[in-house]
Amino acid sequence: MLTQKTKDTVKATAPVLAAHGYDIIKHFYRSLLGTHPELKNVFNMRHQERGQQQEALARAVYAYAANIEDPSCLAAVLEGIANKHASLGVKPEQYPVVGEHLLGSIKAVLGDAATEDIISAWAQAYGNLADILMGREAELREQRADTPGGWTGWREFVVRAKQPESDVITSFVLEPADGQPVVNFEPGQYISVAVQVPRLGLQQIRQYSLSDAPNGRSYRISVKREGGPDPASEGYVSTLLHDHVQVGDSVLLAPPYGNFFVDVNATTPVVLISGGVGLTPMISMLNRVLQSPGREIVFVHGARNSAVHAMKDHLRATALRHPNFRTFTFYNEPLPQDQAGRDFDFPGLVDIDRIAGAILLPDADYYICGPIPFMRLQHDALIARGIRETRVHYEVFGPDLFAE
């Protein structure tokens, strides 16, 4: 338990750390990865290069300090971190190493302003947070290991099918090399994929939402090619998967994790709202929920145009077969052929006000996935329409409030 003096010290110094947060975290990563280069196999090096992890972790430090009197406010965030860490294979012995370099960076950047009392208070606060996360991560790993088809660590899988879904998204069906069953998952969860990236000389790990209903035999992920025409902007792993990983090749997978998933036992309506590649966990939710006859489902999706709209044929065919399922599609940059064929319902960005009568359903749960600005916009629009916060669920790609 943290003493009140420790809490007061952390709260009092939080604004100072926030003001120097980016410099502290930049120093932290440089120190940590310089001393322990093996951790480059765990961290997302593209996010490192772009400064995304540094910024996210700086926000995290401030958020933890701001809520230190009532950490329950961060319960959902901490649950998300624990799931990500379990999926990445973060080990308990790595927490003291991270703490040592974080505290050292606070001292290095703040200098004499970082007194012994301040460093001691932050050390206790970090230790308390680490204990919470390590305990929950151990529970998650144990749950996966004890579930039929489950495992811990990395397991070899073979690519059995590779299917382009749009100009930028490709699906991969992965089966275990040992031919044994795989653990089921909650629709909306993700798996971690580990591959060797030759240009870095490192292993890199990425987390991809599962994009089909569980079947006990295989997993499907649908990967967006990240970056633009400049090779320096390419996603290390997405480019490798798209261009070099073929049917018959092997990858390493961690078991499914994640705290964003649909309640498959409920009978109330489900509204799925996605932008871009954010539709991948929604397809998993949709395919599973449709196995419960009669449950009302509405799928709202936004894309630039038909060229990048993945799985549109699947959605169209599914709507024809299931009278309890409706779709609404927004294209903000429709192609000429889209205009002629009416492959979409509305031009522009997803606008809840234009379809409010179809999606504001009694006791519905709303699931949102896509770029962060997209999710904020849809979340705020739903809340403004009177939807309770507890009914709105969302998934964040990349570095979250707390970075892994």
BAZA-493346 format. One record per residue (C-alpha): residue in three letters; x, y, z negated. Coordinates in steps of 0.2 Angstrom, whole numbers, padded with zeros to 4 digits, always signed. Example, Ala and Ser with C-alpha at 12.3 -4.5 7.8 and 13.67 -1.06 7.14 Angstrom:
BEGIN
ALA+0062-0022-0039
SER+0068-0005-0036
//
This chain:
BEGIN
MET+0000+0000+0000
LEU+0006+0017+0004
THR+0007+0030-0010
GLN-0002+0046-0009
LYS+0014+0055-0009
THR+0020+0045+0006
LYS+0003+0049+0015
ASP+0005+0067+0011
THR+0023+0068+0018
VAL+0018+0059+0034
LYS+0003+0071+0037
ALA+0013+0086+0033
THR+0027+0082+0045
ALA+0016+0075+0059
PRO+0015+0092+0067
VAL+0034+0094+0068
LEU+0036+0077+0075
ALA+0022+0081+0088
ALA+0031+0097+0093
HIS+0047+0086+0096
GLY+0038+0070+0100
TYR+0044+0068+0118
ASP+0062+0071+0114
ILE+0061+0059+0099
ILE+0054+0045+0110
LYS+0065+0049+0124
HIS+0080+0047+0112
PHE+0072+0032+0104
TYR+0070+0022+0121
ARG+0088+0027+0126
SER+0095+0021+0110
LEU+0084+0005+0109
LEU+0087-0001+0126
GLY+0106+0004+0126
THR+0109-0006+0111
HIS+0097-0020+0115
PRO+0097-0021+0135
GLU+0088-0038+0134
LEU+0072-0029+0129
LYS+0072-0022+0147
ASN+0064-0039+0151
VAL+0049-0034+0140
PHE+0047-0016+0144
ASN+0039-0009+0160
MET+0054-0001+0168
ARG+0043+0008+0180
HIS+0034+0017+0166
GLN+0050+0021+0158
GLU+0056+0029+0174
ARG+0041+0040+0175
GLY+0040+0044+0157
GLN+0023+0036+0154
GLN+0029+0025+0140
GLN+0038+0040+0131
GLU+0023+0051+0132
ALA+0011+0037+0126
LEU+0021+0032+0111
ALA+0024+0051+0106
ARG+0005+0053+0106
ALA+0004+0037+0096
VAL+0015+0042+0082
TYR+0005+0058+0080
ALA-0012+0049+0081
TYR-0006+0036+0067
ALA+0000+0051+0056
ALA-0016+0060+0059
ASN-0027+0045+0053
ILE-0015+0038+0039
GLU-0028+0042+0026
ASP-0041+0031+0035
PRO-0032+0019+0047
SER-0049+0010+0051
CYS-0052+0025+0063
LEU-0039+0016+0074
ALA-0045-0002+0072
ALA-0050-0004+0090
VAL-0034+0004+0096
LEU-0024-0007+0085
GLU-0033-0022+0091
GLY-0029-0018+0108
ILE-0011-0016+0104
ALA-0010-0033+0095
ASN-0018-0041+0110
LYS-0005-0033+0122
HIS+0010-0037+0111
ALA+0004-0056+0109
SER+0002-0056+0128
LEU+0019-0049+0131
GLY+0028-0061+0118
VAL+0033-0047+0106
LYS+0042-0056+0092
PRO+0041-0052+0073
GLU+0060-0049+0072
GLN+0059-0036+0085
TYR+0048-0024+0074
PRO+0063-0020+0062
VAL+0074-0016+0077
VAL+0061-0004+0084
GLY+0059+0004+0067
GLU+0077+0007+0065
HIS+0079+0015+0081
LEU+0063+0026+0079
LEU+0069+0032+0062
GLY+0086+0035+0069
SER+0079+0045+0083
ILE+0068+0056+0072
LYS+0084+0060+0062
ALA+0094+0063+0077
VAL+0082+0075+0085
LEU+0076+0084+0069
GLY+0094+0085+0061
ASP+0094+0092+0043
ALA+0075+0095+0044
ALA+0073+0076+0043
THR+0076+0074+0024
GLU+0078+0058+0015
ASP+0061+0060+0008
ILE+0054+0062+0025
ILE+0063+0047+0033
SER+0058+0037+0018
ALA+0040+0041+0020
TRP+0040+0037+0039
ALA+0049+0021+0036
GLN+0036+0015+0024
ALA+0022+0021+0036
TYR+0030+0011+0050
GLY+0032-0004+0039
ASN+0014-0004+0035
LEU+0009-0002+0053
ALA+0021-0016+0058
ASP+0014-0028+0045
ILE-0004-0025+0051
LEU+0001-0028+0069
MET+0012-0043+0065
GLY-0002-0051+0055
ARG-0015-0049+0069
GLU-0003-0055+0083
ALA+0001-0071+0073
GLU-0018-0074+0072
LEU-0021-0071+0090
ARG-0006-0083+0095
GLU-0013-0096+0084
GLN-0030-0095+0091
ARG-0024-0097+0108
ALA-0013-0112+0104
ASP-0027-0121+0094
THR-0039-0119+0108
PRO-0041-0133+0121
GLY-0030-0129+0136
GLY-0021-0116+0126
TRP-0002-0113+0124
THR+0010-0100+0117
GLY+0024-0091+0126
TRP+0026-0094+0145
ARG+0019-0108+0155
GLU+0023-0111+0174
PHE+0009-0109+0186
VAL+0009-0112+0205
VAL+0000-0100+0218
ARG-0013-0111+0226
ALA-0022-0097+0236
LYS-0018-0080+0242
GLN-0032-0069+0249
PRO-0032-0051+0254
GLU-0047-0042+0247
SER-0044-0025+0255
ASP-0030-0015+0262
VAL-0022-0013+0245
ILE-0028-0027+0234
THR-0024-0046+0236
SER-0031-0060+0225
PHE-0020-0075+0219
VAL-0027-0091+0212
LEU-0015-0099+0200
GLU-0015-0117+0193
PRO-0004-0124+0180
ALA+0011-0133+0187
ASP+0009-0147+0174
GLY-0009-0151+0181
GLN-0017-0149+0164
PRO-0032-0139+0159
VAL-0031-0120+0155
VAL-0039-0111+0141
ASN-0055-0102+0144
PHE-0056-0084+0142
GLU-0069-0070+0139
PRO-0074-0061+0155
GLY-0064-0045+0155
GLN-0048-0051+0148
TYR-0031-0051+0156
ILE-0016-0062+0158
SER+0003-0057+0158
VAL+0013-0062+0173
ALA+0032-0063+0172
VAL+0043-0063+0187
GLN+0061-0059+0191
VAL+0063-0043+0201
PRO+0079-0044+0211
ARG+0082-0025+0213
LEU+0082-0023+0194
GLY+0091-0039+0190
LEU+0078-0041+0176
GLN+0062-0050+0172
GLN+0047-0039+0172
ILE+0030-0042+0165
ARG+0013-0035+0171
GLN-0004-0038+0164
TYR-0018-0041+0176
SER-0037-0043+0173
LEU-0044-0060+0177
SER-0056-0058+0192
ASP-0067-0073+0192
ALA-0077-0082+0179
PRO-0068-0095+0168
ASN-0067-0113+0175
GLY-0055-0122+0164
ARG-0044-0127+0179
SER-0036-0110+0186
TYR-0035-0092+0185
ARG-0038-0078+0198
ILE-0030-0061+0197
SER-0033-0047+0210
VAL-0017-0036+0212
LYS-0017-0018+0219
ARG-0001-0013+0228
GLU+0005+0001+0218
GLY+0015+0017+0225
GLY+0016+0025+0242
PRO+0026+0024+0257
ASP+0042+0030+0248
PRO+0051+0014+0241
ALA+0056+0024+0226
SER+0037+0025+0221
GLU+0033+0006+0224
GLY+0027-0004+0210
TYR+0041-0017+0206
VAL+0029-0032+0202
SER+0014-0028+0213
THR+0026-0025+0229
LEU+0035-0042+0225
LEU+0018-0051+0223
HIS+0011-0044+0239
ASP+0026-0046+0250
HIS+0036-0061+0243
VAL+0026-0072+0232
GLN+0017-0085+0243
VAL+0006-0100+0241
GLY+0017-0114+0233
ASP+0028-0102+0223
SER+0029-0102+0204
VAL+0026-0088+0191
LEU+0026-0088+0172
LEU+0010-0084+0163
ALA+0005-0080+0145
PRO-0012-0086+0139
PRO-0027-0074+0141
TYR-0029-0060+0129
GLY-0038-0043+0127
ASN-0052-0035+0117
PHE-0062-0028+0132
PHE-0075-0041+0137
VAL-0093-0044+0140
ASP-0104-0052+0127
VAL-0110-0068+0137
ASN-0122-0073+0123
ALA-0132-0057+0124
THR-0148-0056+0134
THR-0149-0037+0136
PRO-0145-0028+0152
VAL-0127-0025+0158
VAL-0121-0010+0167
LEU-0103-0011+0175
ILE-0095+0005+0181
SER-0078+0004+0190
GLY-0067+0014+0200
GLY-0054+0007+0212
VAL-0045-0008+0206
GLY-0055-0006+0190
LEU-0068-0018+0198
THR-0057-0033+0195
PRO-0063-0037+0177
MET-0080-0032+0182
ILE-0081-0046+0195
SER-0076-0058+0181
MET-0090-0052+0170
LEU-0102-0052+0184
ASN-0099-0070+0190
ARG-0100-0076+0172
VAL-0116-0066+0167
LEU-0125-0072+0182
GLN-0123-0090+0175
SER-0136-0084+0162
PRO-0152-0083+0172
GLY-0163-0067+0172
ARG-0151-0055+0163
GLU-0152-0038+0172
ILE-0135-0032+0179
VAL-0131-0016+0188
PHE-0114-0014+0196
VAL-0108+0004+0200
HIS-0092+0006+0210
GLY-0082+0020+0217
ALA-0069+0019+0230
ARG-0061+0030+0243
ASN-0069+0020+0258
SER-0072+0003+0264
ALA-0054+0000+0269
VAL-0049-0001+0250
HIS-0066-0007+0243
ALA-0061-0025+0238
MET-0074-0039+0237
LYS-0088-0029+0245
ASP-0094-0044+0254
HIS-0095-0054+0239
LEU-0105-0040+0230
ARG-0117-0038+0244
ALA-0120-0057+0246
THR-0122-0059+0227
ALA-0135-0045+0227
LEU-0145-0054+0240
ARG-0145-0070+0231
HIS-0149-0063+0213
PRO-0165-0052+0212
ASN-0159-0047+0194
PHE-0143-0039+0201
ARG-0141-0022+0209
THR-0126-0012+0216
PHE-0123+0006+0219
THR-0107+0011+0229
PHE-0099+0029+0230
TYR-0086+0033+0244
ASN-0077+0049+0241
GLU-0068+0048+0258
PRO-0079+0038+0269
LEU-0072+0033+0286
PRO-0082+0036+0302
GLN-0087+0017+0303
ASP-0093+0018+0285
GLN-0105+0032+0289
ALA-0112+0023+0304
GLY-0114+0006+0295
ARG-0119+0013+0278
ASP-0107+0002+0268
PHE-0110+0014+0254
ASP-0125+0022+0245
PHE-0118+0039+0241
PRO-0104+0050+0247
GLY-0093+0058+0234
LEU-0087+0053+0217
VAL-0097+0041+0205
ASP-0111+0052+0198
ILE-0122+0045+0185
ASP-0135+0058+0186
ARG-0139+0052+0204
ILE-0143+0035+0198
ALA-0149+0038+0180
GLY-0166+0030+0183
ALA-0157+0014+0188
ILE-0144+0012+0175
LEU-0151+0020+0159
LEU-0159+0004+0153
PRO-0166-0001+0136
ASP-0152-0009+0125
ALA-0140-0010+0139
ASP-0121-0011+0136
TYR-0110-0001+0148
TYR-0093-0007+0153
ILE-0081+0006+0161
CYS-0064+0002+0170
GLY-0053+0012+0181
PRO-0041+0027+0181
ILE-0042+0037+0164
PRO-0050+0053+0171
PHE-0063+0042+0179
MET-0067+0033+0163
ARG-0068+0049+0153
LEU-0080+0057+0165
GLN-0091+0042+0165
HIS-0090+0040+0146
ASP-0095+0058+0143
ALA-0109+0057+0156
LEU-0117+0042+0147
ILE-0115+0050+0130
ALA-0123+0066+0136
ARG-0137+0055+0142
GLY-0140+0049+0125
ILE-0131+0032+0126
ARG-0124+0027+0109
GLU-0105+0026+0108
THR-0106+0008+0102
ARG-0114+0003+0118
VAL-0100+0011+0129
HIS-0085-0001+0131
TYR-0069+0003+0142
GLU-0053-0004+0147
VAL-0037+0006+0150
PHE-0023+0002+0163
GLY-0005+0005+0159
PRO+0001+0014+0144
ASP-0013+0017+0132
LEU-0014+0029+0116
PHE-0001+0017+0109
ALA+0012+0011+0122
GLU+0018-0007+0121
//
